[in-house]
Amino acid sequence: MSFSAERKPHAVFSPFPIQGHINPLFKLAKLLHLRGFHITFVHTEHNHKLLLKSRGLNALEDFFCFESILDGVPPNNDDNLDATHHVVSLFTCLVSDCAMTFTIEAAEELSLPILLFHPASASTLLYGLHFRTLLDKGLIPLKGIHF
């Protein structure tokens, strides 16, 4: 029996909570959804309200599962650690913004494969990868330019 006959893959998306990071991950989620994935998109209450306001209350109800988290949850709130333990077994992978590095540890604890997504442009990625070389060669910072 193939994996698709058993159940569809279920990806959990965790974007960095600003539009420039949410939108690219949302587009990737749509592409995976079109390929048969179930999608759970986790973001803050504030961004969830903005999404509902911009698209309408029912616009996305059959498309993805949206989960929102409070922006001010205390870091050591141990009371709810196992509250969603039964749901985790349904997930097959985690897709996270590369700025959300804490998700790596969470994925490891849950034994989930993780994909780190870099939503910035290719030129930004190249700059980051070659920053040290540019600095060592004296090409940056630019001389004579003050901001």
C-alpha positions as CSV (number, residue, x, y, z in Angstrom):
1,M,0.0,0.0,0.0
2,S,1.4,3.4,-1.0
3,F,1.7,6.3,1.4
4,S,-1.0,8.2,-0.5
5,A,-3.4,5.3,-0.1
6,E,-2.7,5.3,3.7
7,R,-3.1,9.0,4.3
8,K,-2.2,12.3,2.7
9,P,0.9,14.1,4.0
10,H,0.2,16.8,6.5
11,A,2.6,19.8,6.7
12,V,2.6,22.3,9.5
13,F,3.8,25.8,8.4
14,S,5.4,28.2,10.9
15,P,6.3,31.6,9.3
16,F,8.1,34.5,10.9
17,P,5.2,36.8,11.9
18,I,5.6,39.6,9.4
19,Q,4.0,39.9,5.9
20,G,7.3,39.6,3.9
21,H,7.7,36.2,5.5
22,I,4.1,35.0,5.7
23,N,3.2,35.6,2.1
24,P,6.0,33.4,0.5
25,L,5.3,30.6,3.0
26,F,1.6,30.9,2.2
27,K,2.3,30.5,-1.5
28,L,4.4,27.4,-0.9
29,A,1.6,26.0,1.3
30,K,-0.8,26.6,-1.6
31,L,1.5,24.7,-4.0
32,L,1.8,21.7,-1.6
33,H,-2.0,21.8,-1.0
34,L,-2.5,21.5,-4.8
35,R,-0.2,18.4,-4.7
36,G,-2.4,16.7,-2.1
37,F,-1.0,17.9,1.2
38,H,-3.1,18.8,4.2
39,I,-1.9,22.1,5.5
40,T,-1.9,23.6,9.0
41,F,-0.7,27.2,9.0
42,V,0.3,28.5,12.5
43,H,0.6,32.2,13.1
44,T,-0.1,34.9,15.7
45,E,-3.6,36.0,16.7
46,H,-2.9,39.4,15.3
47,N,-1.9,38.1,11.8
48,H,-4.8,35.7,11.8
49,K,-7.2,38.6,12.4
50,L,-5.6,40.5,9.6
51,L,-5.9,37.5,7.2
52,L,-9.6,37.1,8.0
53,K,-10.2,40.8,7.6
54,S,-8.5,40.9,4.2
55,R,-10.0,37.7,2.8
56,G,-13.3,37.4,4.6
57,L,-14.4,34.9,7.3
58,N,-15.2,32.0,5.0
59,A,-12.7,32.5,2.2
60,L,-10.2,30.0,3.5
61,E,-12.3,27.5,5.6
62,D,-12.0,24.6,3.1
63,F,-8.5,25.4,2.0
64,F,-6.1,25.2,5.1
65,C,-6.4,24.6,8.8
66,F,-5.3,27.8,10.5
67,E,-4.1,27.8,14.1
68,S,-3.2,30.9,15.9
69,I,-1.0,31.4,19.0
70,L,-1.2,34.2,21.5
71,D,1.6,36.7,21.2
72,G,2.2,36.9,25.0
73,V,2.3,33.3,26.2
74,P,4.7,32.9,29.1
75,P,7.8,30.9,28.1
76,N,7.4,28.4,30.9
77,N,3.8,27.6,30.7
78,D,4.1,23.8,31.5
79,D,0.3,23.4,32.1
80,N,-0.4,23.0,28.4
81,L,2.6,20.9,27.2
82,D,0.6,17.8,26.3
83,A,-2.6,19.6,25.3
84,T,-2.2,18.8,21.6
85,H,0.0,15.7,21.9
86,H,-2.7,13.6,20.1
87,V,-2.7,16.0,17.1
88,V,1.1,15.9,16.6
89,S,0.9,12.3,15.4
90,L,-1.1,13.5,12.4
91,F,1.7,15.8,11.1
92,T,4.2,14.4,8.7
93,C,6.6,17.4,8.4
94,L,7.2,20.9,9.5
95,V,7.9,23.8,7.1
96,S,9.4,26.7,9.0
97,D,10.8,30.1,8.2
98,C,14.6,30.1,8.6
99,A,14.3,33.0,11.1
100,M,12.3,30.7,13.4
101,T,15.2,28.5,14.5
102,F,13.5,27.3,17.6
103,T,11.3,25.1,15.4
104,I,14.3,22.9,14.6
105,E,14.4,21.7,18.3
106,A,10.7,21.3,18.3
107,A,10.8,19.2,15.2
108,E,13.6,17.0,16.7
109,E,11.6,16.5,19.9
110,L,8.5,15.4,17.8
111,S,10.6,13.3,15.4
112,L,9.3,15.4,12.5
113,P,11.3,16.1,9.3
114,I,11.8,19.9,9.0
115,L,12.3,22.1,5.9
116,L,13.7,25.6,6.6
117,F,12.4,28.1,4.1
118,H,14.3,31.3,3.2
119,P,11.7,33.8,2.0
120,A,14.1,36.5,0.9
121,S,15.4,37.0,-2.6
122,A,18.2,34.9,-4.1
123,S,20.5,37.9,-4.1
124,T,19.9,38.4,-0.3
125,L,20.7,34.7,0.2
126,L,23.9,35.0,-1.9
127,Y,24.9,38.2,0.1
128,G,24.5,36.3,3.3
129,L,26.5,33.3,2.1
130,H,29.4,35.5,0.8
131,F,29.3,38.3,3.5
132,R,32.6,37.2,5.1
133,T,34.4,37.0,1.7
134,L,33.2,40.5,0.7
135,L,34.3,41.8,4.1
136,D,37.7,40.2,3.9
137,K,38.3,41.6,0.4
138,G,37.3,45.1,1.6
139,L,34.4,45.3,-0.7
140,I,32.1,46.1,2.2
141,P,31.3,48.4,3.8
142,L,31.2,50.7,0.9
143,K,33.8,53.5,1.2
144,G,32.6,57.1,1.3
145,I,28.9,56.4,1.7
146,H,27.3,57.4,5.0
147,F,23.7,56.7,5.9
